[in-house]
Amino acid sequence: MRTTTKNLKNHWTRRVAAAAFVSSLMALAGGNAMAQCTELVSGLLRPIGITQSKKDNLLVSESGTATPNTGRISIVDLAGTRRTLVSGLPSGISFEANAPSGSTGLFLRGRTLYLAVGVGDAVMAGPGQGLTAANPNPSSPLFSSILAFHFSAAVEKNTQGFTLTLANQETLASGQPVTLSNGGGDTITIEMIVNFPNFTPDPRPSFAGNVTNTNPFALVALGDRLYVTDGGQNLVWSVDLSARQFSVLTRFPTNIPNPLFNLNPPPPSVGGPFLEPVPTGIEFADGHLLVTLFRGFPFPAGTSTVQRVDPLTGSQSAFIGGLKTAIDILPIRADDEQGGASKYLLLQYASGPFVAPPGLLLRFDTPAGPPTTVASCLTAPTGMTLDQKTGILYLPELSGRIVSISVGAEAQDAETGLAPTVRNIAARGRVESGENVLIGGFIIGEGTGGGAIKVVVRAIGPSLSSKGIAGPLQDPVLTLHDANGVEIARNDNWKGDAGQTSQQAEIEGIGLAPASEAESALVAALAPGNYTGIVRGKVGNAGVALVEVYHVQ
């Protein structure tokens, strides 16, 4: 995970959510009553991805219809009114699902919306069972890609939609941006960030032309990196937004035994001896990526998992196990709860045989479980997003609905508001001399009526070598600045900085002491606003550094 280090103007901004759950969420999960599903809207075109804008509207990606290139992005307000934001997006009939495939995951950052585009009809059935061939005439040149939509104003301002033509798609595929206008005088510029290969060769003895498809599904942005799950290649891509390049962050093992394969007598349609991982949802929490593994046919119960992935090294470890068809995970936090430890909402696509309904919404107070079933009223849910102000969860279903589930039993206290929650964030980059510094910008939103929150900001250098990072910055110096660029705090060595009161005891008590004495850290109470952490090398030192921001209780 890196950020640009060219100068002070080219810095990344990580938007910080400014709300959290009310305490009643915790009370609800401890009880026996299940939450109910309420239909918000129907008639969507096979919705997959969902996110929420700053103005509370929902943005939804839709795969389209049987007609090619009918994918779209819709805006749905909280009253259930839908309007088209962008139409004419790539879509084609997936031979495996016999259904439209195209637009999948969404991630909104400011006025830029990132969209993952799945495999569509870029591959087709091979000459035998279990074989896949390349499609010489796919419906779109943009399958298996990441698109960026840059709006001229907040997405809500676009009261009329934009239409992408096939000619526009060809232009994007050539590496050129496309600018569209609508009847309201608004404009949108679309870029293809990266175009993954539609497939990789996977020759078989019976068919030398066999391929494995590339199927981007969900994505999350950290600094100037996108991390994208790929359910076809069974991996997570790391996408450099500055260089427009991609690389494999981590691959998931494909040798997980199918527990049904060796039963005697075997049940019908047991599949092969091993299960595909099929990564789906991805989130960032507590310094790591959390990736849900759906598991492949026949989708046996207990084999689906959540893996914890280091965004720097790609190393992975088991996080939550014993699931069935896990498709998304959402870290949550009750800020008034002692310790403020993260808890997790886990979405299962199905719970019956194969992929039969119902889908389940589970809550894990700890990764070890056991889980509490929050809701069992779902049918083929594909994702979820939380309204931070109300504690209402919104979930698209493949049938074309969005349903809401209230995971808080009471409305928020209008007098005290909600304590702000900062998602822990980090970015890595190379620090050199002069203005070639590492800059991490973050925003604390107004979720408390102006209340301050405590953060720890760290500048990590020497200890990166233990993570396999070459050429780390040996002596990082950290400064913290407000929205006007005024320096409000600084630290050189975290155990003690000449002329300043040491925060060593507080940092150690929080549990965020850096591994090296030469690394920097500071504790600050910050009101809502924009802030920037800047990392320099002491006496002109150069090397790779990491800037981190943590929310602490």
N, C-alpha and C positions, 0 to 999 in steps of 0.2 A: 504494500500500500504506500503510494508515494504522492507527493504534491509538488507542483512546480516551484522552482527556487530561483527564477530569473530575477525578479525584483519585487518591491513591496506592493506593487499594484496587481501582480499576478498571483493572487492567493486564493485558496479554496475557502468556501464557507459551508459549514455543516449546520443546517437548520435544526434547532433543538426544540422538541415538543415541550409545550409549556403547561402541561396538565397531567393529572394522574387519576387513579381510581378513588372513589369515595370508599370509606371504610366498610360500607355495607356490602361491597363485592366480596370481601373476605367472609362476612357473615353468611352470605348466600351460599358460597361454596361449601361451607361447613354443614349446611342443612340437607334435608332429604328432598325438598321440592326442586323439580327441574324447571329451568327457564323454558319459555314458550317461544316459538317462531312466529313472527308477524310479517306478512308479505308487504314489502315496501313498493315494489314495482314488478311487472311481468312484461313479457313480450320482447326481451332482449335476445340477441342472436348468439346463443351459446357463450355466455360471459365466462371469462377466466380470471383476469386480474382486476384488482380493485384497490384504490387508495383514496385519501380524502384531501381536499384542498384546504388552504388556510381559511377560506370562507365557508368551510364545513360541507361543501358539495362533494358528492362522490364522483370519481372518475373511474370508468369501467371499460376494460378492453373486451371486445366481442369477436369471436372467430368468424362470424358470417353465416351465409346460407350455402345451399348446394351450388349456387352460381359463383364462379370464381371472382375473387377480389371484391367481396362484399363485407370484409372485415371493417370494423369501425371502433372509434372511441366515443363514448357517450358521457354526458354530464347528467347526473341524477341529483335533484335537490332532496332535502330531507322530508319534503311533502310527497315524494314519489313521482315527481314530474321529470320526464326524460327529454333531453334534446341532443342532437348529434353534434359532436365537436369536430371530428374528422371522419370522413367516409372514404371508401375506395381503397382500404388497406388490404395488404396481401392476404389471400385465403385460398385454400384448395382442399379437396376431399382427401383426407388421410385414409389410405387403404386399410390400415390396421384398425382404426376406430370406425371406419365407414361414416365419417362425419367431418364437418368443416374443421380445418386447422389453420391457424394463422397467428393473430395477435394473442399474446399471453401476458407476461408480467409487466407491471407498471411501476415507475418510481418517479415521484414529482420532487423537483428541487427548484424553488423559486418559480421562474417563468419557463423552465425547461422540463419537459416530460420525456422520460426515457421509456421506450417500449421494446420488449423482446418479441421477435417474430419467430414462430415455431417452424416445423419442417414442412407443413402444408402438404402438397402433392409432389414434392421434390423427389420422392422415391415411390416405388410401386411394388406390387407383389411380384416375387420371382417365380421361376418355373417349377417350384415345388413347395411343399409345406415348410414354413419356417425360413424361407429364403426371401431376400429383398434385392430389388434391382434399382438402378438409377433411372429416373424418369427423364427422357431426352427432351420433353416439352412441358416443363412445369408451368403452372399458371402465372407465376410471378418470379422476377429475378431477385426478389428481396427475402425469400425464405431463409431461415437460419441466420438472422441478422439482428443488430441492435440499431434502432432509429432514435433520433433526438428531435423533439418538436420544440422550437423556440418561439414562444408567443410574444407579441408586441405589447401585451398587457396581461394582467392576471387572467387566468383561463375563464373566470366567470364573466369577464367583460365581453367575451365573444358570444354574442347572442345569436349569431348565425354561424353555421358550420362551414368547414372547408372540405373540398373534394379533391382527392388524389387520383390522377388518371394513370393508365398503364404507361403512357409516355413519361409521366413524372417518375414512375417507378424505374424506368430504364435510365433516366437521368441520374437518379440517386444511386443506382447500381454502378454507374460509371465513375462514381466518386464525387459528383458535383451536387451542391445543395439545390433545393427547390424552394422558391418563395411563392406562397399562395395568398390570395386576397378573398375576402367574402363581401357580401352585399352591404355589410355594416361599416366598411372601411378599415377593418382589422386585417393584419397580415400575420402570417406564420412562416417561419423558415424551417425546413426539414433537412436533416442530414442523416446519412448512413454512417454511424460511428464505426462499426466493424461488420464485415460480412464473413461469417464462419463458413467453412466448407459445408455443403449440404449433406455430405456423407464422407465416410472413409472406407477404403477397400477392406473387405472382410471375406476373402475367397474361401470357398468350401470345396471339398472333393467333388461334390455333385454339381457345383456351379461356381466357376472361377470369377464370375462377375458379381458375386454377392457383396453387399455393402451394409454398413451400419450407419443409420441416419444421425444427423445432428439436430437436436430439438431443444433450443433454449426455452426455459419455462419461467423462472422467476429471477429477480435481480434486486440488488441493494447497492447503494452508493456510499463509499467512504473516501473522503478526500477527493483526489482526482482518479479514483478507481471505481469501476463497476465490478461486482462479483455476480456471476450468472450461473445458475444451475442448468445442466444439460441432461435431460432425461433419456436422450438417445445414446450419447457418448459416455454417460455415467461419470460425470466429472463436474468440477466448478471451474469456470473460466475467470481469469483476471484480465480486465480490460483497462488499458491505460487511456484515459480520456484525452490527455494532451497529445500523445503520440499516435492515437488511433490504432493501437496495436493490441493484440490479445495473446495470452499464453495460458497454459494449463496450471492452475493453482494446486489442484489435488484431484486424484482419481480414486473412485471407490471400488473396493474389491468386488469381483464378479464370481467368486468361488464360494458364496454362501450356500450351504446345502439346502435343498428343497426337502422339508421334513415329510412330505407326502409321497415322495418318489419311491421309497423302499418299503412302504406299508404292504402288508400281506393280509388280505387281497388289497391291491391299490384302488383308491376311489377313481371314478371316471375323470378324464381330463386333468391328470396330475401335473402335466408339464414335464420339463427336463429335470436333470439331477441338480441343477444349480439355479439360483434366483438372481435376476438382474437387480441392481440397487435402485435405479430410477430416482435420482434426486429431484425433488420438487421445490418446496418452499425454502427460503433463505432469509435469515434475520441476523442482526448484529447485536450482541449483548455481552457485557462484562469483558470486552476486549477480544471476543471470539465470534466467528460466524457459527450459527446454528443452522444445520441443513437437515430437512426431513427426507428420509429415504422411503419411498412408496412401496418398493419391492414389486417384482414382476409376477407374471402368471405362474401359478394359479392364486396368487395373493393370499398365502396362508396366514392365519392369525398368529400373532406373536413374533413375526419376522421383520416387521417394519420398525425402523428406529429413527432417532435423531442423533446426528453426529456433530461433534464440536470440532471446528477447524480453525487453526491459527491463520489469520489473514496475511501474516508475513512469510511464514515458512510452508504453509499448506499441510502441516502435520495434523493428524486427525485422531480423535478418541471417541469412544462411546459416551453418550450423554443421557439419552432416554431410550429404553428398550421395551420389548414386549408389546408392540403396537400392531395395528392393521391399517394398511393404506394411508399412512400419515401424509398429509398434503400441505400443511402449513403450521407454523408455530409463531406465537406472539409472546415475547417477554412482557410481563406486567409487574407493577410495583404498587404497594400501598404505602404512601409516604408517611402516614401516621402510625404505621406498624413498627414495633421495636426492631431495630436493625435494618429495616427497609430492604430485606432480601428479595431478589427477583423471584417471581413465580411465573408459570408458563401456561398459556392457553394452547392446547394442541388440537388440531382439526384432523379428523379421520374422514376420508372420502366415503367409506362404507364400513359396515360391521357384520353384514350377512355373508353367506357363501359367495365366493368369488368377489364381485363388487356390488352385491345386493345391498339396498338400504336397510336401516337408516345410516346416514352419516352421524358422527358423534363429535360433540365439542367437549373436550376433557380439560381439567385443570390439575396441574402438578404443583404442589407447594414446594416440593424438592424434586430434583431429577430422578431420585430413587423411587418416588411414588409412595403409596399407591395413588392413582388418579381419582379425582371426583368427576362424575359425569355431570356436566353443566346442562347439556341439552341433547336430546335424541330425536329432534323433529326435523332433521335435515335430509335432503335427497341429493346426492352427488354434489356436495359443496366443493368449490375450487379454490377458495382463499378467504381472507377476512381482513377487515380494517376496523380499528376502534375509534369511535368518536370520543376524544379525550375529555370533552366537556361534560358529556352526559353519561358516559359509561355504557353506551349502546354499541354493540358489535354489529357490523353489516357484512353479510356473506352472500356472494353470488352462487347460484346453482346452475348446472348445465342446462336445465330445462328452460332457462330464460328468466328466472326470478332473481331478485335480491330480497333476502329476508333479514330482519333485524332481531337481535336477541338482547334483552336487557340483562346485563351482567352486574348491575348495581341495583339494589332493592330500594334505594332512596335517591332523591335528587340531591345535587350538591348544595351545601350551605351557602346561600347567596351572600352572607356577610363575611365569612372567612375565606371563601373561594377554595381552590384546590392548590395544594403545594406543587411547585413546578418540578418536573422530572427531567433531568438531563440524561440522555442516552450517552453512555461512555463512548468517546470518540478518539480516533488516533489517525495520524498521517505520517508517512515516512518520506524523506527526501535527502538530497545531497546538499550539504552546507559548504560554501566556499568563502572567499574573501569578499569584502565590500558589502554590497547589497544582495549578494547571492545567499540569502538566508532562507530558513525554513519557516513558513508562516502557517499557522492554524487559526482560522477564524471560526467563531461559534456565536450563536444567538441564544439568549435566554428569554423566552417569551413571557408575556404578562399573564401568568396563571394564578397569581396569589394576590391580586390587587396591589402589586408593588413590593411584595415580600422578597427579601434576599435569600439566596441559597448558597450553600458552601460547596466549593469545588476544590479539587486538587489538580494542579497543572504540572506536568512533568516534562523534562527534556532528557531523553535517554540516548546514550551514545556507546560507551565502552562495552556494556553488557550485551549489545546486539551481536557481538562476535560469537557468543554462546548459542545464538539462534541461527548460525550459519550465514550471517550478513557480513560480507567482506568490506573492509575499509571503514569501520565505524568512526564517528567523531569522538576524539579522545577526551575533550573537555568542553562540553556544551554549556552555554550561558543562556538563561531563560529570562525574558521580560514579558510582562503582561500589560496590554494597552486597552484603553477604552475606545468608544466609537469615534472620538476626536483624535485618536492617535497618541493621547497623553499616556506616558508610562505610569502605571499605578502600582506595580510590584516588580521585583526582580530577584533572581537568585543565581548564584554561581555553583557552589557545592552544597548539596541539600542538607548536610549535617551542620553547616555553619558558614555564613557569608559575612565577610568583614564589614563592620559598621551596621549590621542589622541583627535584630533579635532572632535567635535560632528557632526554627519550627520543627526541629528534629523529633522531639517527644510527641508532638501532635501528629506528625506524618507517620511515625512508627505506630502510634496508637490506632490510627485509621487502618493501617495495614498496607500502605502504599509506599513503603520505603524503597527507593531505587536500589538495585543490586550493587552499583559502584558508587563510591564516595565522590567521584568526580562528576556524577550526574546531578541534575538540578531538579528541584521540586519546590512548590510553594502552595500554601493554603490561602484561599481568599473567599470572602462573603460577597457575592455579586448580586446587584439588583437587576431586574430585567433590562436587557439592552444588548448591544453588539460588542464583542470583545475579540482581541487578537493575541495569541501567544506567538512570540518570535524566538527562534533558536539561532544563536550565532556560535562560532567557534572562538574560544579564548585565544588571544594573541594570534589571530589569523589562522588557527587550525582549520583543517578541512576534513570532511568525511560524511558518512551517512548518519543521520539522526532520526529520532522519532519524537514527535510532540503528541502528548496525550492530555485529555481533559476528562476528569472523573467527577460525577456527582456523588457527594457523601452526605450522610445524615448528621 
